[in-house]
Amino acid sequence: MAEIRGQLSKMDVSLSSGGVADYKMVLGEQSVAMQPFIGRKIKLIFDGKIYCQACSSMTEKSFSRGFCFPCSQRLAQCDLCMMKPETCHFISGTCRDFKWGKEVCMKDHIVYLANSSGIKVGVTRIGQVPTRWIDQGATQTLPIFRTRSRYQSGLLEMVLKNHVSDKTNWRTMLRGVADPVDLIFMRNLLMCKFNDEIRILQQRFDESAITPLCEDIMLTIHYPVQFYPKIVRSLDFNEMSEIDGVLQGMKGQYLILNIGVVNIRKFSGYQITMIL
């Protein structure tokens, strides 16, 4: 039996050569590969302490997935534009952190289609591929545009979500593997349907700023799940200090246990002891 203690961070994810998502639980400076423990009992104990992921101060409540209240109000990464990229205001000169904004928002982004609980459109930095897709629990993904900035990708997403949702139903995603869809057909349909709006955006920024990715191949992602729950019950460290159950798999940023599911990312900064 192993006992590991530290501040929880979102699970480290990667994609194997066989297209299977690999997961590591991160507790402080320690990381543990979780696939070997599927089918075995694990226990997670919250000791009541929460630390800000930015300033390391203790906080009674976590804001913006891992920050104390002052940092959540101060940091650029906690700004509303991180949830709504079409509101990015870096080019207006009002970003809270110019260096951070230049390194994050003024980098190439991908606009993509994904299938997690149905077809959705999303955006991510090119360096976050395929991490972002795994974190969302997507089983199929297809890049459809490349842009030079987060703002441009957000404007393009706004156009496309008039036809395709930009949300994932997390409960549906956790109940099983999404039915396969033809993302290539949907890409072609969207490019045709919104051709005029896309051309206007290309002319606004210059044509090379928004590049269609017509040759990209759809990626299929498999998840290490032994059993999917028929009823999804969310487990919360704010309501229970101990979570004890049999690990049935991982999908998105969730641990799937026989007693319910835990959104690990939600509890970033929580001081946790994991017993395996």
N, C-alpha and C positions, 0 to 999 in steps of 0.2 A: 504494500500500500504506500503510495506517494502522497505527500502533502506539500502544496506549493502556495505561497502567499505573496500578494502584491496588488498594486493598483491595476484595475482592469482597463484594457484598451480593446478597441475593435479587433476581431479576429484577423490574423494575417492570412491572406488567401493568395493562391496561385493556381495555374492551370497546368496539369500534367500533360505529357505528350499524347496520352490517350483521351484527352478532353475531359478528364475528371477534375473537379475542383478539390484542391488540397487545403486543409484548414489547420491553423495553429492557434491555440489559445495563448494570449499575451497577458502576463501578470508581472508588472514592473519590468525588470530586465530579463525575465525568463519567458520562454515560449515552449509550448508543448504540442506536438503533433497529435491531433484528436482522432484521426481515423482508426488507430489501433484500439481505441476504447469503445467503439461502437458495439453495442450488445452487452456492455458492462455497466455496473452501477457507478455513478459519480455523485459527489456532493459539493455544493457551492455554498459557502458560509459568508455572509456579509457582516462585518464587525461594527457597522454603524458609522464608519468614517468615510467621507467623500472629499477628494482633493481636486482642485482645479488643474486641468491639463496644461494651462499656460503659466500661471504664477506659483503653482504648487501649494497654495494656501488651502486650509481646510474650509469647507463650505457646508452649510446645512442642507442646501439643495443644489442640484446640478442644472445648469442652464445651457441650451444649445448643444446638448450631448457632450458634456464634460467640462464646463467652465463655471467659475463663480460669477455672481451677478455683475460686478464691476468689469470683469474681462469680457463678458458677453455683450456689454454695452460699448466697450472700447475697441475690440479687435475687428479688423476688416473681415476675417473669416467667419465672423458671427453676424455679419450684415445681412439684411434681407435679400440683397442681390445674389447671395450664394444659393438661395432657394429659387430666385427668379432672375436668371441670367440676363433677360431682356432689360432689366433695370440697372445693369452694371454701369457705374458712373466714373470709371477710371479716366476715360478720355475727357471728362468734364473737369478733371483735376481735383475732385472732392473725395477720392479714395482715402480711407482712414490710414492706410499704410502703403505708400507709393511703391516701396521695394517689394513688398508681398504681392501687391496687385500686378506689378510688372512680371513677376515670376509665375503667377498663377493665372491671372485673367488675360494677359497679353501674350499667351502662348497658343499654339494651334489647338483647336478643339475638333471633336468629332460629333456630328449629329447622327444618331443611329436609330434603327428600329430594333425592338426586342420583344420577346415573347416570354413573359413570366406568369401573368394571370390573364393573358390575352395580349394583343398587339399594342405596343406603346411606342412613343417617340421620346428620345432623351438626348442630353448633351453631356460630354465629359472631356476633360483634357486628354490629349492623345497619349500622354504618359500614364493615364489611369486605365488604359485598355490592357487586359480584360478585367482588371480588379473591380471596376465599377459595375460591370455586368454580373459578376459573381455575387457582389454585395447585394444586388437587386434580386438575385435568385432567377435570373433569366436562363432559359434553356435553349433559346435560339437568338442570335444577334446578327445584325447586318449594318455596317457603317454605310451611310448614304451621302454624307457631305463632309468636307473638311473646311474649316474656317480659320482665320488668323487670330481670332480673339473670342473670348467668352460672350461678349456682347453680341457679336455677329451670329454666333450659334444660337443665342437666346431669341433673337429676332426671327431666325429661320424656324426655330421650334414653334414659335407663336403662330406662324403661318400654317405649319403642318398639323398642329394639334386642333385645327378646325375640323379635321377629318379623323385624326387618330388621338387617343387619350395620351396624356403625359403622366398618368398615375399607375401605380401597381396596387392591386388588391392583395395585401400581404396574407390575409387569411386564405384566399383562394390559392395563392402561390405555395403555401405550406401544406395544402391538402393533397398535393400530388404533382405529377408532371403535366405541364400544360399541353393541351392538344396541339400537334404540329400545325404550323401555318406557313403560307408561302410568302415570306418576307420580300423576296425578289419581285414577285408580282405586285405587292403593295408599294415597294419603292418606285417601280415604273408607273404605277397608277398616280402616286403622289406627285412625281415629277411632271407628269402630264397635266394633272388637274390644277396644280399651282404654278405652272410654268411662268405665267405673267408676273405673279408676285415674287417668284424667285429671281426673275430677270431684273425686276426693279431693285431688289436688294443688291444684286451683283453690280448693277450700274451705279448704285449709291456709294459703294465702297471701292470699286474697280473689280473687274470680272475675276481676277485671280484670287481675290479674298474669300470667295465662296466657290469651292470646287466640287462638282458632283463626283461621286465615287461609284461609277457604273460597273467597274470591273471587280469590285470586292466580292469575296465569297462568304456566304453565310457560315457562321460558327455555331456549332452545337456544343452545349455544355451539359455534363452529367454531374449529379451531386451524390455524395456518399450517404445515402439514406436507406436504412434497412426497412423501416416502416413509416408511412405517413399517417398523421392523425386524422381520424374521421371528423372529430370536433376539435377545433383549435382553441386551446385555453392558454392565455398569456400569463406567465409567471413574473412577478414583480418584486424586486428586493425591497421596495418601499413598503410592501405589505407583508413580506415574510423574510426572515433573516436567513433561513436555510432552505435550499432547494435540493432535494434528494430524489434521484430517479435513475432509470436505465437510459443511457444515451442511445437513441435510435438513428441519429444522423445529424447532418448540418446542411442548411440551405440558406442562401442570403447571408445575413449576419445572425441567424438564429441557431441555437442548439435545440434539437428536437428530442424531448424526453418522453417517456411513457406517461408522465403526469402532466405534460404541457410543454410550452415553448418559451425560450428565453431570448429576448433581443439583446445580444451582448453589447452592441454598439450603444444602445440606450443608456447603459450603465458605466460608460467610460469614467474613470476616476474613482470608482467605488473600490474600497479596500476589501478584497475577496480572498478567502482561503479555498483552494480547490483540492479535494481529496479524491484520488483515483485508486 
